Amino acid sequence: MENFFTISEVVKVCDISRSTIMRLEERGLLTPAHIDEKTGYRYYDNHNINKILQIQAFQEMGLEYDDILEYYTSGGGSFGFLKKMEHRLALIKRTVDELRLWHDDKNHLSFEFIELPDYVCYARSFTGNGFPDQYKDMYDHCHEAYKKGYRMVPTEPLFHMRTYDEYFSGIPDGETIHYTCCMPVEPDCASEETTFIPGGKALSILYYGDFSHIREEVPALLLDKMKELNLKHRGVVLGMSPVAPYMGREIKPDRFVTRMVIPLKE
């Protein structure tokens, strides 16, 4: 058995428990290179060890056993697995972008095309007089959703949604605006109270700086970019909350971060 490893050796090399190795076998993710018919002892080879290490890497990326099994059973050709990896990559990039702004502490804005996921949202319409009202309504809406037992998707931000035409109409400060507060919830929480918002390609502007400039500058910049690239919208604009430390009880007006997103027609 010189070419094989005992389960004790695999435990040491992979820093893994015996029970986890057995669980991988039960899930169809691992097959010993050899099982002694008389003793029932399991033996593993280099391929087994490399696979265990790869599985551990996938788990660190947040993938579940079923996702990983799909990858192996498809020979790496699963489109579903690819989409999940792309979504995780987009999440990491989004968070890194926002954290970098906080670290650099410089006024910033940037455009990019992003791929929005499908959303199942606990959503409700409100009217208010600007950001303070939106912030309060979003907070209260989130509290209401939790009270009702909805589970928020931890990887997705809260956002408010306004019609495209109203967002770019230049409503003066103090006048009433209409918006919908949206809390992405786990798909199995879908009910008559939830709304499905399809994903797809979108134009995003990430802004960091003085809050007072958002109402004046961001809409004009977005509209100019839409015209410049001859893009077709889907009728709404999403204002996404950040996913970084500044999503606390107080947001300093000169260190405000927001991402405005315009879903696009294909």
Disulfide bonds with the S-S distance in Angstrom:
none
